[in-house]
Amino acid sequence: MEYAIEAEGLSKSYGNHQALKDLTMSVPTGSILGLLGPNGCGKTTTVRCLTTLLKPDSGRARIAGLDVVEQPKEVRRRIGLAGQYAAVDERLTGLENLRLIGTLYHLGRKTVHSRVDDLLERFDLTEAAHRQVKTYSGGMRRRLDLAASLLADPAVVFLDEPTTGLDLPNRIAMWELVREQAAKGATVLLTTQYLEEADQLADRIVVLAKGEVIAEGTPDELKASVGGERLEVTVEDASRAEAVAKALTDWGVGTATVGEGGRRVSVPVDAGMEAVASAVAALKGEGSRITDFSLRKPTLDDVFLSLTGHDAGAPDAASDPGTEES
């Protein structure tokens, strides 16, 4: 199998804070990898090391067979990158930004014009194409930056939380573009806090915590790892959620967790609808007012909570907010 992205023993520290610790992973050519983890877990540091923006302290990384430390210029010619913040020139128009990037890539005038027009339309920026970017909203700048990362049809695309700030129609449009890139043979590494986004797009997922890989597999494999169906109970009083979680843990087949605003308690079950009646009996003497019961299949949110102990947008306990955004 050919790998477009390879990392072996990659480590990086900021002072006394170790952002990455012996990270090893491989991404097959033409596939989409979802890189997940709480804020501060090392996702952005990983992207920066793989895209030559940061030099790792130790370990090796190769993009399309090229060493990111020894061959940075060659690596940059083969990648597209959209970071967490839009990297566009505010003094230029949207059209001028994209054409400038096309020129820097030596794409040729005809190709640049064709690609720019297509991307402006795809990202709903055609009407704003002749306006200076400083007049754009945050979401519009984000879309322009994403368009720029795809302009040269790169072999490897790095998208660091690409849909943050986008509304649902533009998020869906972005998903389609990511799928198109992979269908054409490009390899995509995607970091995101929207777990349904990773579920929709990723062929495989790597979960980071405290700079280390703690789980990897297909979305289905990871969801299967947390068990079968889950019973969700919503309590009226959030202060009673922990007591309900304990009661369900004592009754159920696994550990109950508290999520979503501290009122929803989830526990794995293996008895289908029969579990609802049993859970009611288990909670009868507990004294909490229950406002909702539901039985559902596990999601990546369950995987994330099970692996990291908190929600996707929550910070990693070992993170240093001053060193990286995610």
N, C-alpha and C positions, 0 to 999 in steps of 0.2 A: 504494500500500500504506500502511495506517495503522500507525504505530509507537506502542507504549505506553511504551517506554523509549528515550530518545535522549540520547546524550552526544557532545559535539563539542569536541575540544581540551581535555579535562578534565585539569587538573594539580593536584597537591597535594604539599607538602613538609612535613616535620617537621624543623625546624632545617636542617642540611646534607644531610639524607637526602630525596631525591625519591621519594615513594611512588608517584605517578602522573605520567606524562609524556605529554601530548597524547593522552589516550585518546579514541578516537572509535568509537562503535558504535551500532547501532539494533536494537531487538527488536520484531518485528511483534506486533500485538495477537493474543492467543490462542495464543501460542507459548511454548515453554520454552527458555530459553537456559542452557547450562551454562558457567559461568565457571571456568576451570581455571588452575592455575599452582602453582609450588612455594611453600612457606611464605615469607611476606615479599614476595611478588611484587606486591601491591597489590589483592588480591581484596576484603579487608575494607574497605580505604579506599574502594574503588569503591562498595561497598554503602552505606557511611556517607555518602558524598557524595550518592548518588542518593536516599537516604531522609531527607535534610535534617539528619542528625546531625552532619555536618561541612560546612563551607563551603569549596568548592574555591578554590584560589588564582587560577585562571584557567579559561577555557572555560565552556561552558554545558551544562546538563542539563535535560531535560523529562520529566515523568512524566504520561502521559495528556494531553499537550499543555500541562501546567502547569510553569512554571519553578521549579526546586527552591530557588533563592535568593530570588526575588521573590515566590513564592506558597507558602511552606512549609506553612502551615496547610491550604490546599486540597489540597496533595499528600498530607499525612498522612491526610486523610479517605479517600483512595482506595487506600491501600496497607496491606499486612500485612507484618510483619517478625518473623522469628525469627533472632536473632543467635547468636553462638557460645556464649553463656552464657545460661541461662534467666533471664528477667526477670519473676519472679513473686514475690508477697509471701509469705514464709515463715510469717507469723502467721495467714494466712487458710487456709481449706481449699481444695482444688482446685476444688470447686463454687463457692465464694465468689469465687475469683479470676476464673473465667470469667464469672460473672454480673456482677461489677463492671465488667469490660471491656465486656460487652454493654450495660450501662447507660451507660457513658461514650460509647459509639457511638450512643446513643439508638435502639436497635433495637426497643424495645417489649417488654413483659414476655413475651407469648406467644412471640414470635420467639426471645428470649433463652433461654427454658426449652427450647424445641424444639431449638435449635442446640446448646446446652450438653449436653443429654442425648445427642444424637447423637455429638458429638465425644468425650465421656467414654467412650462405648461403643467408638468407632472406635479410640481410643488405649489401650484396656484400662485405664481409670482409674475405672470405675464403682464398684468395691468400695472404692476409696480416696478417693472423692469427698468424704466428710465428715471426712477426716483433715486436720490442719494440714500444709501443704506442708513444714514443717521436718522432718517424719517421713518424707518421700519419699526414695527413692534418687535418685542422679544421673540415671539413665535416666528415671525417672518425672517428674522436674522438666522434663527435656528434652521429653518427650511433652506435658506440660501447656503448656509454652511454645509448642510447635508448634500445639496446639489453639487457643490464644489468638490466634495470628497468622492463623488461618483463620476465626475466629468471625464476623466481619462480612462474609464473602464478598467480600473486597477485589478491586478490579479488577486490581491489580498486587501480586504476592506476592514478597517477597525472603526467600530462605532461605539463610542463611550457614552452611554445613556442618550441615544440619538433622538428619542421622542419626548424627552422632558420639555414641557412648555408647549407641546403641540396638542391641538384639539383632536377629537376622535377621527374625523374624516382624514386629517393629515397623517395621523398615526397609521391608519389603515393603508393610506397611499404609500407610506414609508415601508410598511410590511411587504407590500407588493413589489416595491423596488428591490428590497433585500432578497426576496425569493427569485426575482428575475436575475440578479447578479449571480446567485448560486447556480441557477439553471444554465447560465452561460459559462459556468466553470470557475467562477470566482469563489474564493474562500472568505467567509465573514466571521469575525470575532465580535460579538455583541455583548456589551455590559448593559444591564438594565435593572431598575427596581420594580418594573412592572412584570410580575411573574407570569401573567397570562401572555405577555409578549414573548417571553422565552419559550413558553409552552407552545405557542403558535408557530414560532420560527425555527427553534434550535433542533438540530439533529442529535446533538449531545450537549450536556450541561456539566460544567465544573463549578463546584461551590467552594468558595474561599472563606476562611475565618482566621483572623489574626495572622494573615500572610501565608497561610498554608492551605493546601487542598484537603478538604475534609470529606468530599464525596464527588463522584462523577458517574455519568451514565446517560442513557436516553431519558427523556421526560417520563416515559412509562416505567422504566426500571426504577427511577428514583421514587415515583409515586407508589410503586408496588412495595418499596422498602419500608414504608410507614404502615403497611397493613392494608386490609380491605376497606370496607365501608366505615364511615365515621358518623357518630351521633353528635349532633350539635345542640346545645341547650343554651338558651338566652335567659339570663336572670334579670329581674327588674332592678335590683339593687346591686351595683357593681361591687360594693364592699362584701357581698356574699359569694362572689365568684370563686374565690379560693376554697371556701368550704364546700361548694358544689363540686369543684374539681377534685377535691379529696374524696368526696362520697362516690363520684363516678370512677375514680381510680381504684378505690377499694372494690367496686362492683365489676368494672369492665375487664377487658383483656389487655389493657395497656395504660400508659400514663395520660391523664387528662391534662390539657393545656388551656390557658386563658389567653384570648386574643381579642381583636377588634374592639377597642375602647374599654376593655376590661369587663365586658358583660357577657361575652360569648365563650362558652366552654366546649371543648371538643375532645372526644375520646374515641379510639378505634374500637370497633365491635365486629363480631363474626356471626351474629345470629339474625341479621336482616331486621325485618319489622318486629320480630319478637323482642328485639332489644329495647324497643321503645317502652313496652309494657314493663319489662324488667327494670328499666332505668327509673320509671315513675315510682315503682315500688322502692327502689334504692334511695330515692330522694324524698319519699313521703315523710319520713321522720326528721329530715334535715331542716325544714322550716323556711326555706327560701321560696319566694314567689317566682315561678317559671313562666315566662311570657311566650316561649316558642320552643318546639322540638322539631328537628329535621334530621333526615338520614341521607347521606350523600357519599359519593366516591371521593377518595383523597385527591387533593390538588397540590400544585407546587408550593402553595402557601403552607400546607401541612408539612411538606418536606422541609421547607425553610425553617419553620418554627421548631420542628423536631431536631434539626441538625444544629441550629444556632441558638435556639432558646428565645428568639425574639423575631419581630416582623421584619420584612425586607428593608423598610426605610429607617429602621432603628440603627443607632451607632454600635459598632463593635466595642465591647468593653475594654479592649486593649488598644483602641485606636487613639491616634493623636490628631485631633481636628486641625491642628496647624500645619500638618504635613501633606495631607491629601484630601481630596474632595470625596472620594468614595472608596 
